[in-house]
Amino acid sequence: MTIPSLRDTTDADIKEIQQLLEDDRPFVRFPPAIESAFHLHLQNRAIELLNHSWWAIVGFYIFIGILTWSQVQAYSNPVLLEQNEKVWWVIYLMEGAIVAALLSLPRIPQLDKWYRNYVSLIALTAVATITVGTSAFPDPFFNQHSSYVVILVIAITYGIGGLLLVPAVIACVGAALISFVVIHLLGLWYNWGHFSQYVVLANAVGMLLCYMLEHRDRIMFLQSEMLGLEKLKLNKLSQELNRLSREDALTGLANRRHFNEVFQQEWDRARRDSRDVALIFVDVDHFKPFNDSHGHAEGDRALALVGKALKSVLRRPGDMAARYGGEEFVLLLPSTSLDGAREVALHVARSISALKIAHAASSVASHVTVSMGVASMVPRGDLRGPMLLARVDEAVYAAKHAGRNCIMLVHPDGTVDTSPVRLP
């Protein structure tokens, strides 16, 4: 399982984790969002370990069973052998049920939100069962011998149980107290010095072990999140640089370099599929006088509005509007005939005219207008993309010479129509 990133990366997020890494306090609790992600990380890691290492746990359980059974047979007082065997069977089967629960419940995803609760309960039951069982043996030898298994179970609970320090302490100390009460109520064998050695001391060592492991896990988690956030930030910066390298900063349209790349791709595709590629070249009329009259700030604003109008005209995903340079724009229309491109050009003219950008220095109209060249062709033979660009550029110059604020069409044979399409 992988843990999703805590949140979108920001400098504040990275700084927050850096401060946590630099915190030298012995007990560090993270802010709620990070603490929750840390708990989820430990939980998923523990579930993954249990689901993939079940065979090792089952093998260890069987090994312990064979070892302890053989010791019961070899070292029991003959008089107490039958009673020792009964106690062994009770302990072994109860621990077997506990192991079965530990391996089965994590395989039910719906119970994941209760993982810490049921694992804590399983740990408490496991420790209490073996602790009470230790005092249930009638043979003093096995009272002491089985206490080693109690120490082992407590160490496992603290060390690899996937629990944080507090729940692990509650499970093990709670189990010790419950065992103490049960032992007294059942009148089982008990020796305080012996009990304190294998329960109290084991818990003390287990707490230290659990604290050290949790502290290590917290540091490693923060380091992992830091790397993830920094990688995400670098990816975003890379995407932003890539976007800026393809986009004109003023208008938000594609820049000339990106247009040339896409135009070549569409030209090659049209050659393979034998279909039209259309271009519309747009030139803002009398733009230098506009800047001189209204100022460069207003000139930039006018170009941005024209760019927005061009973008609004395009409807298909494959269409592209680009700023070709200065006050020049170009529209790329794949799979578009000359008539279709002419309609788009008329729509462009209407959209720009609707902006009503005042142009006091224009000899054409009182507002900003454009001159356009329109061409469409099917790539065949030795025709190349630059040839189409040259033809549509030639048509724009013809539109300027024809009085501006008009559209000039390029015939399929490459000649420019002598009759301009006048614009209102």
Secondary structure, DSSP 4 states (H G I P E B T S, - for coil): --PPPSSS--HHHHHHHHHHHH---SS----HHHHHHHHHHHHHHHHHHHHHSHHHHHHHHHHHHHHHHHHHHHHS-GGGHHHHHHHHHHHHHHHHHHHHHHHHGGG-GGGGGGHHHHHHHHHHHHHHHHHHHHHH-SSHHHHHHTHHHHHHHHHHHHHHS---HHHHHHHHHHHHHHHHHHHHHHT----HHHHIIIIIHHHHHHHHHHHHHHHHHHHHHHHHHHHHHHHHHHHHHHHHHHHHHHB-TTT-SB-HHHHHHHHHHHHHHHHHHT--EEEEEEEETTHHHHHHHH-HHHHHHHHHHHHHHHHHH--STT-EEEEEETTEEEEEEET--HHHHHHHHHHHHHHHHHH--B-TT-SS-SB--EEEEEEEE---TT--HHHHHHHHHHHHHHHHHTTSSEEEEB-TTSPBPSS-EE--
